[in-house]
Amino acid sequence: MPDVREISALDAHPLRRDVLRRGVGTPNVHYPQDDDARSFHLGVFEGPALVAVASFSPASTHHRPGADAWQLRGMAVADVQQRRGVGAAIIAEAKARVAAAGATVLWCNARDTAIGFYERLGFSVYGDGFATADTGLPHHVMVCDL
């Protein structure tokens, strides 16, 4: 069972930089939501090493008008840890936390290369794809009803 713990946004920055902004000169990996007191950040540890991170904050989505929704951002798993269940463990913990707080929806802007991962965890694709300004990579909105 992966060791999932709450971490700070600053703790998440190195993996965000290494995994999500690989090849970008001096990327900004601080999200505005990092400063929201309601946000939380989860990490998976293997021994002392932080090997996966994700951040969660309250944010509505037009795909579920009026729903108590939370957004997942900055999901990053070290290359050697991918396909070992650490990302799924973070999502399971986050779903439990936000559902306990009354949320009915968890959503994200998923890279197209990660769509299968999120679908296996109960998310569905909504709308047309788009490329993000910071990476230029194709993404889709994905929504999970809790």
N, C-alpha and C positions, 0 to 999 in steps of 0.2 A: 504494500500500500504506500503510495507516494506521501511524503512528508510535506503537507500543504500548510503554510503559515501566512499570517498577515505580515506585510512588509511596508516600508515607506515608498513613496513615489521615487525618491532619490535612489533607493535600492534597486528599483526597476530600470533605471536609466541605462546602465551598462548593457544589459541584454537587449533592451529596445534598440540601442545604437548598433550592437554587433549583429543582431538578427534582422531587424526591420529596416535599418538604414545602411546596411552593408554597401560599401562602395561610394557612399555620399561623403564628400569632404568633411565638413563640420556640421553634422545634422543637429537640428533642434529636436530633442526627444522629450521635452517638457510639454505636457498638454495643459491647456487652460483648466481642465477638470481636475488636474492634480492638486489644485489649490482649493477645491471645494471640500469643506469639512465633512460632507456626507459621503464622499468617495472613499473607496477602500481598494487596496492593492494586495494581491496574493502572489506568493512565490512557492515554488517547490524546491526543496533542498535535497541534495544527495550528499550526506555527510555535511561538511561546512559549505559546500558549493551551491550557489543559487543557480538552478538549471532551467527554470521556467518562470515567467511572470505574466500577469494580466492585471488590468485596472478596470474598475467598475464605478459608474456614477449615475445618479438619477438623470434621465433624459427622455423626453417624449419621442415618439415616432409617429409620423402621419399614417403608418401602416396599421396602427391600433389607436385611433383617436380616443382620447380620454382615459386610456389605460395608464395604470401606475407602471411605468417602464424604466428600465435601467439599461445603459449602454456599456458594452464591453469594448475596451480599447487596448491597444498595445500588447496583444497576446504574442509572446515571444518564447520559443523553446530552443535551447541550445541544440545545434545540429546533431550531436551525438546522442541526445535524449529523445529525438523525434521518433514517433511510432512506438513509444514505450508506456503510454498511458498517463504521462504527467500533465499534458494539456487537458485531457478529459477529467483528471482529478481536480484541476483548478475550476473548470466549468461546473462540475458537480457541486463543489463547495460554494461557488458563487450563486448558483441557482438556489441552493438551500438558504443562503443568507438573505438574498433579496426576496424570496418567497415568504420567509419568516417575517420580513419587514412589510409585507402586504403587496409586493409587486406581482403583477400578472404577466409581465413580458420582459424578456431579455433580448437585446438586439445588438447587431454590430455591422460595421462595414468590413466585409471579409474579402481578403484577396481571393481572386478566382482560383488560385492554386490550393486554397484551403477549404473550398466549398464542400468537398466530400467529408472532411473532418467534421465540420459543423453540422452537416446533414445527419451524420451518424449520431450526433448528440441532440437531435430533435429540432434543429433550426431548418427553416425553409427560405428559399430565395424569393425576394420581392423586387419587382421593378427591373428597369434596364440597368445594364452595367455602366460603369464610369471609371475613369482613371483619376487617381488622387493627385493633387498638385504637388505634394511633397515627394512622391515616389514615381509618379507616372505609370504605376502598375494598375492593371484592371481589377476592379472590385465590384461587389454586389452587396446590397443590403440583405441581411439575413435576420429572421425573427424567430424566436422560440417562445411559444405560449407556455407559461408555467402552470 
